[in-house]
Amino acid sequence: MASKSWSPVLRLNAHGVARSLGDLEAEIMEIIWRTDAGLTIRDVSDRVGRPLSFNTVMTVMNILVKKGLLARSGSRRSYVYRAALGREEFVTQLAQQVFRGLLEDFGDLAAAGFIEASDVIDEVQLNSLLERMRESARDKTSGRERSDAGTE
C-alpha cells in the first residue's frame, strides 16, 4: 500500500470511507477526490460542509499526509494537496487489507460470512466477482506450475 502509516480501523456504524477514516478525514478525502487540481487548506476549508476553524482542517490534512493518503507540494505558506491514492485504489486496498486479515484470522468462517453477505450485490456484480475469483485462482495455479517447473 502506498500509505506510510495508514492501517484501517473499521467503524461498522459509519458509512463509505468514513468506516475506515474519521468523519472529517473522510469528508476531506472526498473533497480532494472530486477535483483533479490540487487544493490548498483554504480551498478545502471553504468546501467542508460545516463550520470548522482553518487550523482544524490544516491539522487533519497534515495527519492525512502522515498517513500517506494526501501528497503535499509547494512551499510552507502555499502548500497544495492532492490525493496520494485515487478513491477506487483506496477502497480496493482497504477491502484487500480487511478481507486478507479476516481470512488469515478466521479462514473458512470469514469466507462463509462473505458469501452470506453477498446478497447485497446484484447478479451482474456477483457474476463479475465470481469471474475475478476464477481468474485469480487460475493465476495462482499457473504461477505454482511455473514455480514447480523451475525447481525440477
C-alpha positions in Angstrom: 0.0 0.0 0.0 1.2 3.5 -0.8 0.4 4.8 2.7 3.1 5.4 5.3 1.3 4.5 8.4 -2.4 4.1 7.5 -3.8 1.0 8.8 -7.6 0.6 8.7 -9.7 0.6 11.8 -13.2 -0.2 10.9 -16.2 1.6 12.4 -19.1 -0.6 11.3 -21.7 2.1 12.3 -20.2 4.6 9.8 -20.7 4.8 6.0 -18.5 5.0 3.0 -14.8 5.7 3.5 -15.7 7.1 7.0 -15.8 3.4 8.0 -12.0 3.4 7.9 -11.2 7.1 8.4 -12.5 9.7 10.8 -15.6 11.6 9.7 -13.6 14.8 8.9 -10.7 12.8 7.3 -13.3 11.1 5.0 -15.0 14.4 4.2 -11.7 15.9 3.3 -10.6 13.0 1.1 -14.0 13.1 -0.7 -13.4 16.8 -1.4 -9.9 16.1 -2.7 -11.0 13.1 -4.8 -13.7 15.3 -6.5 -11.1 17.6 -8.1 -8.2 16.9 -10.5 -6.5 20.1 -9.4 -4.6 20.3 -6.2 -6.3 22.2 -3.3 -5.0 24.4 -0.6 -6.1 24.2 3.0 -8.3 27.2 2.5 -9.9 25.6 -0.6 -10.8 22.5 1.4 -11.8 24.5 4.5 -14.3 26.5 2.3 -15.8 23.3 0.9 -16.2 21.4 4.2 -19.9 21.1 4.9 -19.8 22.6 8.4 -18.1 25.5 10.1 -14.6 24.5 11.2 -11.6 26.5 12.0 -8.8 26.7 9.4 -6.4 25.1 12.0 -8.7 22.1 12.4 -8.7 21.4 8.7 -5.0 22.0 8.5 -4.3 19.6 11.3 -6.5 16.8 9.7 -4.9 17.4 6.3 -1.4 17.1 7.8 -2.5 13.8 9.5 -3.7 12.6 6.1 -0.2 13.4 4.7 1.5 11.5 7.5 -0.8 8.5 6.8 0.2 8.7 3.2 -3.3 9.4 1.9 -2.5 13.0 0.8 0.5 14.3 -1.0 1.7 17.9 -0.4 3.7 20.1 -2.7 4.7 23.7 -2.8 6.2 26.0 -0.1 5.2 26.4 3.5 2.7 29.2 3.0 1.1 27.8 -0.1 1.0 24.1 0.1 -1.1 22.3 -2.4 -2.6 18.9 -1.6 -3.6 16.0 -3.9 -4.7 12.5 -3.2 -1.8 10.1 -3.0 -4.3 7.3 -3.9 -7.4 7.6 -6.1 -10.7 6.8 -4.4 -11.0 3.5 -6.2 -7.5 2.4 -5.4 -8.0 3.4 -1.7 -11.2 1.4 -1.5 -9.6 -1.6 -3.3 -6.6 -1.6 -1.0 -8.9 -1.2 2.1 -11.0 -4.1 1.0 -7.9 -6.3 0.4 -6.5 -5.5 3.8 -9.7 -6.2 5.6 -10.5 -9.4 3.7 -7.0 -10.7 4.0 -7.0 -10.0 7.7 -10.3 -11.7 8.2 -9.3 -14.7 6.1 -6.0 -15.1 8.0 -7.7 -14.9 11.4 -10.9 -16.8 10.7 -10.4 -18.8 7.5 -13.5 -20.6 6.3 -15.7 -18.8 8.7 -14.8 -15.4 7.2 -15.2 -16.8 3.6 -18.6 -18.2 4.6 -19.6 -14.8 6.1 -18.6 -13.1 2.9 -20.7 -15.4 0.8 -23.7 -15.0 3.1 -23.3 -11.2 2.9 -23.2 -11.3 -0.9 -26.9 -10.9 -1.1 -26.4 -7.1 -1.0 -24.9 -7.1 -4.6 -26.9 -7.7 -7.7 -26.5 -10.7 -10.0 -24.3 -8.9 -12.6 -21.8 -7.8 -9.9 -21.8 -11.2 -8.3 -21.0 -12.9 -11.7 -18.2 -10.4 -12.2 -16.9 -11.1 -8.8 -17.0 -14.9 -9.4 -15.1 -14.4 -12.7 -12.4 -12.4 -11.0 -12.1 -15.2 -8.4 -11.7 -17.8 -11.1 -9.0 -15.6 -12.8 -7.2 -15.2 -9.6 -7.3 -19.0 -8.9 -6.0 -19.6 -12.5 -3.2 -17.1 -12.0 -2.2 -18.8 -8.7 -2.3 -22.2 -10.3 -0.3 -21.2 -13.3 2.2 -19.4 -11.0 2.7 -22.6 -9.0 3.1 -24.6 -12.2 5.8 -22.2 -13.4 7.5 -22.3 -10.0 7.4 -26.1 -9.8 8.8 -26.4 -13.4 11.7 -24.2 -12.3 12.7 -26.5 -9.4 12.9 -29.7 -11.5 
